[in-house]
Amino acid sequence: MARKKAALDFEQSLTDLQNLVERLETGELTLEDSLTAFEQGIRLTRDCQAALAQAEQKVQILLERDGELEEAPFDADRQA
């Protein structure tokens, strides 16, 4: 259950970040609103980066065998 929540949180943060960027790109926000949106975007970006770093660590742990990391090619089609 925690994994699904983390994935949903990442997806929601990414969607929120995309929406913020779109709002900022319109140029219709006031300076104050733009700064607030920018600050929120920075927080969302950091959240997404942390989630991606955690996912990368989990992948490395899963690939570890006999104390050594085994490199394996990533096949996106097989993962879907």
C-alpha positions in Angstrom: 0.0 0.0 0.0 2.8 2.4 0.8 4.4 1.9 -2.6 1.2 2.8 -4.4 0.8 5.9 -2.2 4.4 7.0 -3.0 3.8 6.5 -6.7 0.5 8.4 -6.5 2.3 11.2 -4.6 5.0 11.4 -7.2 2.5 11.4 -10.1 0.4 14.1 -8.4 3.5 16.2 -7.6 4.6 15.9 -11.3 1.1 16.9 -12.5 1.0 19.9 -10.1 4.4 21.0 -11.3 3.4 20.8 -14.9 0.3 22.9 -14.2 2.4 25.5 -12.3 4.8 25.7 -15.3 1.9 26.2 -17.6 0.4 29.0 -15.4 3.8 30.7 -15.2 4.4 30.5 -19.0 1.1 32.3 -19.7 2.6 35.5 -18.2 -0.7 36.5 -16.7 0.2 36.1 -13.1 1.2 39.1 -11.0 4.8 39.3 -9.7 3.7 38.2 -6.3 1.7 35.2 -7.6 4.6 34.3 -9.9 7.0 34.2 -7.0 4.6 32.1 -4.9 4.1 29.7 -7.8 7.9 29.5 -8.3 8.5 28.7 -4.7 5.8 26.0 -4.8 7.4 24.7 -8.0 10.8 24.4 -6.3 9.3 22.4 -3.5 7.5 20.1 -5.9 10.7 19.7 -7.9 12.6 18.7 -4.8 9.9 16.2 -3.8 10.0 14.6 -7.3 13.8 14.4 -7.2 13.7 12.8 -3.8 11.2 10.2 -5.0 13.3 9.4 -8.0 16.4 9.1 -5.9 14.6 6.7 -3.6 13.3 4.7 -6.5 16.8 4.4 -7.9 18.1 3.2 -4.6 15.4 0.5 -4.5 16.3 -0.6 -8.0 20.0 -0.9 -7.0 19.0 -3.0 -4.0 16.9 -5.3 -6.1 19.7 -5.8 -8.6 22.3 -6.5 -6.0 23.4 -10.2 -5.9 26.0 -11.8 -3.7 27.2 -8.4 -2.4 27.9 -7.1 -5.9 25.7 -4.9 -8.1 24.7 -6.6 -11.4 24.2 -4.3 -14.2 21.2 -5.1 -16.3 19.8 -3.2 -19.3 16.5 -1.4 -18.7 13.8 -2.6 -21.1 10.9 -0.2 -20.9 8.7 -2.3 -23.1 9.1 -5.3 -20.8 8.3 -3.2 -17.7 4.9 -2.0 -19.1 
